[in-house]
Amino acid sequence: MAMDRASILQDVQQVLEEHLTIKDVAETTHLFRDLELDSIQQLTFVVELENHFKICFDEGDESGIQTIGDVVEAVSQRLGEA
Amino acid sequence: MIEARTLPECLEQAARSRFGVHFAERSGGDAFHGYSEIYERALVVASALRELGIEQGDRVAVAVPTSLDFYDSFFGVVLAGAVPVSLPLPRRFGPVDDYLCATGVMLSVCGVRLVLAGERNRKLLSRTDTELGTVCASELPRGVGTSARGAAVSSDALALVQFSSGTTQAPKAVALTHAQLLANVRAMLGAFLGSYPEGGGFEHRGVSWLPLYHDMGLVGSLLTALALPSPMALMSPELFIARPARWLQAISRHRASVSAAPHFAYSLCLDRIRDEELDGVDLSSWRMALDGAEAVTAPTLERFYERFRHYGLREEALTPVYGLAEAGLAVTFSDPKRRFRVECFEGRTIVSAGKPLRGFEIRIASHGTNRVGRVLVRGPSIMQGYLGAEVETRRVLVDGWLDTGDDGFIDDGELFLTGRDRDKVVLRGGNYAPELFEHALEGIAGVRAGGVVATSVVTDAGEELVVLVESRSPKPDAVKSISAVLSEKTGFVPHRVVLLDPGALPRTSSGKLRREEAARQFLGR
């Protein structure tokens, strides 16, 4: 299922707001420096992204992800493979 | 009670029962697999492993998420007469290189010949180095002729290796024999069933979301259900973390009587479950809500009861327990038919961890007439030792007594824990070496090299991370950048960051940090 970057970003924002009550993020928002996500929030975020986009990340796929922009990129790649 | 002397015998006996395991699916349903099917599948994997060259006593790492695939892999290894080495799974978003480095040392310390992984982490674990590499149980060649039963193993043979806290360079690989492992399972089942003698209407039905590489998940939940045997429902830790209500819904749906979790899970339920998620949920079957693996605090238990009693939760079900991987798992259980007990100690309220399980003894090693001291444990499931770490083994195992590293006192036969082993940081039920957090801060601007102490403090919510950091002229955003680095590298955001002048942390004459003293000096305990 192809989705453009802007709609993916919008959906990522929606997942963050709905499940972690985090608002006002942009592509440049840093997951650790700005949001200080702990491992429970990180796991919740990944699982809910997978639920929302109906995708499955392999362990290690999310490694190196630092910003919301990186998340959008990773989701986009997975959607492209589906 | 259980007669099986080894894990293969346990599975064989369970296969003759009508019971099995329900696996929770993401969509909300369950998939059921009977122990007879699980046994048959494991026999196929065992044959394939032998074909691959795995021999009796070989160590095979199992790094498989909660699924039928876990049973295939773990019991395939067991029925082949080999020894499963239970490997932690990587943290999502976590730094992969650190994970691979730590895993590599674990594999080498245990002399692992082969790694069994899940479909989603096979690629990652292929980057580790073992003689026979990394495979998924489902990919092993089939049709090589399945033997009719598992390998005959002695009850004194090594049954399982599980990891306790330890540094990346020196992991603590806890080695347990079949006899030791089953002695702990038997003691726990004795506590479950013994509390409700005939006519008490107690039937063991378990629900667990605990990671299966954690002793509380593997030994406390999976193996106790298998050994009895009794019905078990499993869900992945991810499902619970993302939607904590799924845990309570599962307890209700399966009419579970026993379900265990570290203390943080009870807090997480309070914070994250919305009332509308609990429509129709009935927790009255839950007789033992075992709570352990980290400090248990009374306010959380009280709040948990107040909130969920409207769904049938019994107050006496909240059962604080104490145990550690080095003891197989469980050491003490509080009385599951009575409200949890508390005592005041130096102005703090301490929750009783209960009495030793049958066959176990605890004693306090203290100076003079001091009633508080180091908690020592003796019993039939105390580990053989740490693999590849004789010095450390000799340090903690003296004359059959295990030095837990924790401090406490005994009152009316019940154990009260007053202080934690400062050589580990216990967070969310997991044991971590302080070095994990201390090293993560190396190289950060303003942080003095070798000038960090990581420890934990007990808050109402449970144990939380605190770092004491020596810093020369700290920048205004020093605390924020320390938090950010810990969040990224370890997944834990510190509850407090204490900035200190260079040289303020207490050290030994040889310059080694004295964590216990530092915690006392700067955190008032």
Interface residues (C-beta under 8 A of the other chain):
Chain A: H19 H30 L31 F32 R33 E36 L37 D38 S39 I40 Q42 L43 T44 F45 V46 V47 E48 N51 C56 F57 D58 E59 G60 E62 S63 G64 I65 Q66
Chain B: R26 L89 P90 R91 R92 F93 G94 P95 V96 R120 N121 K123 L124 P237 E238 L239 I241 A242 L268 R428 K480 S481 S483 A484 V485 S487 E488 T490 G491 F492 V493
